[in-house]
């Protein structure tokens, strides 16, 4: 919206700043962060008043006492949705196709998570995994349709790019192959962030690292000179995604202000599904899907720990008559909680240490992902 001010720069030269993506990305981040700090306390209080708070059974993980979290408002992801959308609309180029794809995916998955959170709080059971998966796959199909009917993205969408390789490894995966690939990327990322959301500040802190990495990659992809120099796919007009990522990063930092230990609010599926889907969508749009494996390394590890745990438990139960575990608990962050408990340490005190160490890992993974831009 404010992008239009750049058209008046002949009357007031400083207005030309509104044309630059770098300026608008920083301003979007600052706007979303400031809005989060301003509206955060009000949102938290409203969630508490209407009793959108965690119940005892939601945070009772077998013999692990999480009673301190009971009564903490959830569905705080609404704050992330609102501030990100508002800052994006305010600072991005109006009508940009790539921003619209990212923002609508963000909104759809956020609302899917919102419904799930609401049902959990009101009737004790949210949407079934099949319904959530169906919703995510449905939206992936709509996104693919939009990319295929757009002349600028129709051919590129079906290409398979691999890190460290300049040209597409597979020039065309076909429509079915592309759909399956996008489902793995988008649905996998969305659910992986959701699985990571188990400790105060854990998911949002790790998400901020991934969003920051894709902010830089989106800017490079949309800048012809940088894209040519680094030999990555040039995606005209995709640089505006840096503004969206800036808004999401600012909203994430603002939410972390209230979500750090001890958390005053939880994001719930409302935030985790939306953030994971948004990051995946940006990766898809700039053809850096497989780099998400590196940038989102923490999310991959968390999701893999669940799959390994469940798979091994079922295999050993069938073979030996009783299920056995690889980890003390899954996802992996719960394994470290139980490890601390076995060592006689305070779980509440150790929780923050686990989250911060995961943040450090997420930063390392993000830097490794960014390094792939240069290694070709």
Buried (B, 14 or more C-beta within 10 A) or exposed (E): EBBEBBEEBEEEEEBBBBBEBBBBBBBBBBBBBBBBBEBBEEBBEEBBEEEBBBBEEBBBEEEEEBEEBBEBBBBBBBBBBBBBBBBBBBBBBEEBBBBBBBBBBBBBBBBBBBBBBBBBBEEEEBBEEEEBBEBBBEBBEEBBEBBBEBEBBEEBBBBBBBBEEEEBEBEEBEEEEBBEBBBEBBBBBBBBBBBBBBBBBBBBBBBBBBBBBBBBBBBBBBBEEBBEEBEBBBBEEBBBBBBBBBBBBBBBBBBBBBBBBEBBBBBBBBBBBBBBBBBBBBBBBBBBBBBBBBBBBBBBBBBBBBEBBBEBBEEBEEEEEEBEBBBBBBBBBBBBBBBBBEEEEEBBEBBBEBBBEBBBBBBBBBEBBBEBBEEE
